[in-house]
């Protein structure tokens, strides 16, 4: 009689890794479940071979990619791709090829199946379960089940995560570009979002802005103290959001980025600019200092014209609400930029004899005065200045937009204030840096 061959040496370690993943996942769900029948169902479904069989069935609902389609439109149905980029482009161009194959892969498809991707990202000795499945690793096969045929079927299913699903297709909601060729011919191109490259950029900027070392370097600069490391600044960058309240419906990495994509300013450098002056001899910055900025004047004029043009529309439809919200958010961002410019002034400028600003605006626009003025710091900490600034913004914008045709009242005031308040909450980390 033939002696059964011993399992590969790594099989027990892989099985222990899988068991640990399932136990942790099960515990989270049991802690949130009080129904005995449902708890038993959870226990049954998290038996290793039961869960693995279900995962092998669901893995076909997701795909590992570097370039995603749903960033163009969340309802787009078509092909996403896994590509290392144009390796012949060289260093003169920045693209997915710049990652040298070391980019973090993204996953698209059914968000309910993303747990399968987390499972396949489990790593042992620097090699993920997905990489082992692609290599048909005997150790992984033995760790999954004693049934050799079943193990091979599961390996094949898991390895398919990195493979394209069907023939390449585009969609009416996807971007499409006609690229001219000779003799009146053309290629129809469908640009895809380089999510792996974007993730590297997002992670780098996030580290540069919010890491402990960056915060320490900024603190040293404010205190005019030496520091062994410098820090990076990204002026005039913008944040693009994907997926709204459900970023996981776009992709896994989009969820990890909180739906954010950082856009760097694609403009020539401004070598000479007018010095920023403190707003003295005025009681508020809204009417003159902020309201007369060219971009602010332009945006409020556009918003007023838009509101007047839709005044007779009986239904407040989706397009109207979103266009209005986008314009108000642009004005809000101008206000945040305006405040950031004044934050760079020498701390304590609001204590000048000619400063007549109300206290709320002093707390808002001269935050670093708190580092030198203990009384100011205590009063600022006890104040509800953020709410007051939101109210002032709402009052100012109402006054700008109020006409016989577009009368502004309390609902509009509350809406404008809410828009600014949401921005202040999103910028809590930046505000804390200045406190």
N, C-alpha and C positions, 0 to 999 in steps of 0.2 A: 504494500500500500504506500502511495506517495505521501510524503510529509507535507502538510500545508506550508507554503512559504511565509516567512515572517513579514509583517507589515514594514514598509519603509520607515527608517528611524525618525523622520520628522512627523509622521502621521499622528502619534499621540499628542505632540505639541500643537499641531494644527487643530486637532479635535478639542483640546483644552481652550484654545483661542476662540473657537466657534461657540463652545459651551458658555464661556464667559460673556460673550456678546449676547447670546440668547437670554442668559439669566439676568443680565443688566436690563435688557429690553423688557423682559417679563416683569421684573420688579417694578419698573416705572408704571406699567399698566395695572398691575395688581394694587399698587398704592392708591390709584385713582378709581378703583372699581369696588363697589360695596355689595353688588348683587352676587350671591353665591353661585347661581347658575352660570353667570357670565364669567366669574372667576375660574370655574372649572373648565369652561370653554377656552379661556386664555391658557390655562395650564396644558390642556390637550394640544392646542395649536402651536405651542412652543416646545413640544417634544422635538429633538433635533431633526430626525428624519422627516417628520411631518412638516416642520417649518421650511426645511431645505427644499422639499418637494414643491411646496407652494411658491417659494422664491424662484425656483427654476422655471415654474410656469409663468410667473409675473415678470421675469426679467425681459421678456420680449416686448413689454410695454414701455421700456426706456432704452435710451441709446447714449453711449459715451461719445462726446463730440468736442471739437475745439471751436467750431463756428456754428452758431445757433440761428434759427429762422424766426422764432417767436419774439425776438427783440424788435423785429420790424413791426409786427402786429400780433397780439396774443392769440388771435383766432386764425392765424395763418396755418395752413396745412400743407406741408411740403417737406423737402429734404434738408436736414442739417448734416454737417460734414465733420469728419475727423481728419485733419490735415496738418502737416508740419510746416506748411507755408511754402513760399517760393525760395528754395534753398539756394538758387542762383542769384538772388537779389543782392547779396553782400551786405556790408555794414553801412552803405550809403543810405539804406532805407530801413525804417523800423516796421516790422511786421511779425507775424507769428513765427517766422523763421528765426527771429532774433532770440527766441527762447531756447534755441538749440535742443529742442526735444524735451526740455525740462519744465514745460508749462503744466499747470494743474488742469487735468481734463474736466470738462463740464458734463452734466447729464441732463437730457431733455426727455420729455414724454409724460406719462401719467405720474403726477406728484405723489399719489398714494403708493407707488412702487419704489420711491427713492430709498426706502429702508434696505432694499436689495443692493443698491449701490453702496450704502454704508457697510453692509456685510462684505461685499467684494473688495472694499478698501482696507479690510483688516490686513495687517502687515506682520509678517514673521521673518526676521533676519533680512529686512530690507526688501522683501518681495511680497507683493499683495496677493490675495487670493485670486483676483482677476488675472494677474500675470501668470500665476500657477495654472489657472484653468486654461488660458491660451496655450501654455506649454504642455498641457495634458499631464500635469505633474502626478505621478503615481501616489505620492504622499498625500496630496489633497484628495485624490480619488478614494484612498483607503480611509481617510478621515471622515468622508461624507457618509459612506455606507459600506457594508461588507458585500453587498450585491455588486459584482464587477460591472455587469451590463448597465445597471441603473446608475452607477457612479459615472460611467463614461457618457451616458445621456445627459446627466446633470452638468458635467464639465463642458460638454458641447453647448448646452444652453447658456451657461454663464459666460463662456468665451464669446458668444454672439453679442454681448453688450457693446463690444468695440467695433462691430461690423455694421455697415450701412443696412438700412431696412428698405428692401425693394429697389426699384429703379429710381434714379434721380428725377424729382418732379418739382415744379414751382407752383405758385398759387396766385389767385387774383389779389390777395392781400399782401403778397410779398413784393419787395422792391424789384423792379425789372428795368434794365437799361439797354437801349438799342445801341450797339457798338458798330459803327460803319466800317465796311470792308470795300474792296474794289468792286467795280461793275454793279454798283447798286445793291450789293449784298450786305448782310449784317449778322452779327452775333447778338443773341438776346441773353444778356448777363443778369444773374440774380445775386446781388451782393449779400453776403451773410455777415452777421455780427461776430467779430473775433473774440469770443468770450474768454478764452484762456489768456490771450494777451491782455485784455482789459483787466482780468483778475490780477495779473502781475503788477500792472500800473496802479490799480486801486490799493493793493496791499502795500506797495511801496509808499504811496502818498499817505495812506492811513498811518503807517509806522512813522513817517517823517512829521506828521502833525500831532499825534496823540501818544506816542511812546513815552515812557518815563524819562528816557535820556533826552528826548526832544524838549519835554516840559522843563527838565532841569536846566538845559542850555538856554532856553528862553528866560527862565527865572534869573539866571546869572546875568544875562544881558540887561534885563530890567534893573537889576541891582548894581550894574556896572562892575561885575565881578568876573574874573577869568574863569574859563571852563575848558576842559581838555578836548571837547568836541563841539563842532558847530551844529547848526540846524538848517533845514531847508524851508523855504517859503515858496508858495505857489500863488502869486497874485492873480486876481481876476479869473480864477477858475470857477467853473459852474458844475452843478450836480444835476445829472439827468436821471430820472427815476423810471423803472420798469416794473410793471406788475401790480402797482397800487398796494393794497393791503395784503395781497397774496403773491409775493415775489416768487414763491416756490413754483407757481404755475408757469413761470417763464423757464426757469432752469434751477438746478441745484446751486451753482455758483452765484446766480443772481440772488438767491435766498441768503447765502452766506455774506453777500455784499449789502444786505438789507435793501435790495432793489436799486442801489446807487451805481452810477457810472460817472467818474470824474472827467470833466472836459477841460483841457488846458486851453488857455487863451491863445488863439491863432492870429495874433496881431503883431505888427512890428513893435519893437520896444520904444517906449516914450523916454527919450533921453533928457528932455527938459520939460518940467511941469511947474505950474504956479505953486508957490508954497501954500500949504494948508494953514489958514489963519483961524484962531479961536473965534467963536461967534459972540462978540462983545456988543454991549449996548442994545441988545434985543431980549425980549422976554420969552421968546420961543424960537426954535430953529425952523419950525414947519413953514411959516408963511413966506419967509424971504430966503434964508440960507438954503433950505432944502427945496422948497417949492419952485425956486427960480433956476435950479439946475436944468440945463438944456434937455437932458434925457427925461427928467421927471416931467417937465412941461410938455414934451412931446407925447409921453405915454398917457398922461391925464387927458390930453386933448383927444387922443385916439380912443380912449375908454369912453369919454363923454360922447363922442360922435357915434360910437357903437351903440351905447345905451339909448341914445336918441333914435337911432335907426331901427331898433327892435322894440321900441316902446309900444307899437301897435300890434305886435305879435301876441296873440291871446294865450298861447301856451309857452311856458318857460321851459323850452325843450333842452335836451342834452347838449346840443351844439352851443346854444346861447349861454348856458351855465358854464360850460368849460372855457369858452372864449373869454367870458367875463372874468373867470377865476384866473386864467393865465395872465391877463393884463394887470389885474390887481397884484398878482404875485411878482410880476416884473417891477411894479412900483415899490412893493415891499422890499425886494432885493436891492433896489436903489437906495432905500432908506438904511438898510443894513450896511451897505458899502459906505454910505455917507458917515455913519457912526464909526465904522472901522478907521476911516481917515482921521477923524478927530481923536480916536484912541491913541494915535501915534504922536500926538502933541506932547509937549513936556507935562508930566503929571502936575496937577495943581493949578492949571490955567483957570479953572472955574472959580478960584478964590480971588481973582483979580478984582480990583475995585470997580472996573467997568463992566463986569459980568453981571447981567440982570436976569439970567435964565432962572426959570422956576426950578425948585430943588429936584424934581423928578428927572428933568432933563440934565441937570448937573450929575446926578447919580448915574445916569445912562451914558453920558458922553465923556465923562472924566473919571472912569472907574479906578485908575491907578493912583488917584489922589488918596485913596484909602490906605495906601502903603505908608504915607507920610503924615496923614491927619487922622488921629484916632477918633476924634469926635465925628468927623465926616464918615469914617468907616462904620461906626456904631449906628449912626442915623441911617446910613444907606442900607445896612443889614436889616434894620427894623422897618424899612419902608416897603410899600407895595408899588415901587416905581415901575416895574414891568407892566402891571395892569394899567397904571396911569398913562404910560407911553402908548399902549395899545388904544386907549380911549382917545388920546390926542390925535393919533394917526387917523382913527375913524372920523373924528370931528373935522379934521383938516380935509380929508378926502371927500367927505360929504359936501363941505363948503365949495370945493373945487368943481364938483359934478352937479351941484344943485342948479336947476333952471326951471322955467315954467313947464317945459316939456318933460324934464326928468327930475321931479321933486325927490329929494333925499330925506329919509326919516330914520327912526330908530332901528328898523330892521337892517337897513344898509349900513348904518354906523356899527352895529353889532357884527355884521359880516366882515367889514373891513378890519375891525379890531381883532377878530378871530384869526384872520389871515396872518396878521403880524404876530399875534401871540403864538401861533403854531410855528412860525419861523424862529421865534426866540427860544421855544422849547427845543427845536431841532438843533439850535446853535448853543445849547447849554454848555457843551464842552469848550467851545470857543470863548463864551462869556466867562466861564470859570477860570480860563487862563488869564483873563484880564482882571479878575477880582483880587 
